[in-house]
Amino acid sequence: MSKTVDTTPNDKNIAPEAMTIKNFRSNGDIENFYRYIHDNGLRREAFMMMEYAISKVAKLKKGKRSKTLQ
């Protein structure tokens, strides 16, 4: 028996370099990540991690911007 391969375009099989904001949440890996967080009751922890990551990125951007202005 040979396996058939689905060659139809599918949003879940988008290459990371072709990913945009519009199709980010429909990526299979991201959907699985959201499902894992929901199933295990990790919303609070995920929110805390996202706040931490966003604050670090914001500090880097702020520091980079102030260096270029001087």
Legacy VTK file of the C-alpha trace (Angstrom):
# vtk DataFile Version 3.0
C-alpha trace
ASCII
DATASET POLYDATA
POINTS 70 float
0.000 0.000 0.000
1.304 3.416 -0.851
0.438 6.519 1.097
-1.169 9.427 -0.691
0.320 12.859 -0.190
-1.970 15.871 0.009
-0.560 18.522 -2.330
-3.362 21.038 -1.930
-2.321 24.360 -0.409
-3.016 24.494 3.295
-2.527 27.380 5.732
-1.185 24.984 8.370
1.846 24.111 6.206
3.172 27.638 5.711
6.924 28.074 5.794
8.114 30.349 8.645
9.646 32.842 6.226
6.291 33.202 4.443
4.357 33.725 7.679
2.516 37.006 8.118
0.432 38.472 10.899
-2.741 37.318 9.143
-1.783 33.643 9.005
0.259 33.460 12.227
-2.531 32.059 14.385
-3.572 29.519 11.772
-0.114 27.925 11.796
-0.329 24.350 13.131
2.441 24.805 15.688
0.840 27.934 17.112
-2.580 26.278 17.291
-1.066 23.355 19.186
0.679 25.756 21.550
-2.584 27.603 22.269
-4.376 24.280 22.790
-1.671 23.093 25.207
-1.945 26.285 27.265
-5.742 26.048 27.365
-5.881 22.332 28.192
-3.390 22.618 31.044
-4.733 25.830 32.582
-1.564 27.810 31.941
-3.110 31.102 30.842
-1.756 33.064 33.816
1.767 31.698 33.378
1.703 32.267 29.622
0.547 35.851 30.156
3.367 36.463 32.645
5.933 35.059 30.194
4.598 37.208 27.354
4.710 40.348 29.539
8.317 39.566 30.463
9.350 38.977 26.845
7.584 42.113 25.611
9.200 44.238 28.332
12.671 42.947 27.382
12.086 43.670 23.698
10.690 47.125 24.494
13.776 47.948 26.597
16.075 46.846 23.774
14.171 48.927 21.239
14.154 51.949 23.551
17.886 51.646 24.192
18.629 51.212 20.504
16.527 54.242 19.587
18.196 56.531 22.139
21.672 55.528 20.903
20.851 56.459 17.316
19.459 59.867 18.272
22.632 61.065 19.977
LINES 1 71
70 0 1 2 3 4 5 6 7 8 9 10 11 12 13 14 15 16 17 18 19 20 21 22 23 24 25 26 27 28 29 30 31 32 33 34 35 36 37 38 39 40 41 42 43 44 45 46 47 48 49 50 51 52 53 54 55 56 57 58 59 60 61 62 63 64 65 66 67 68 69
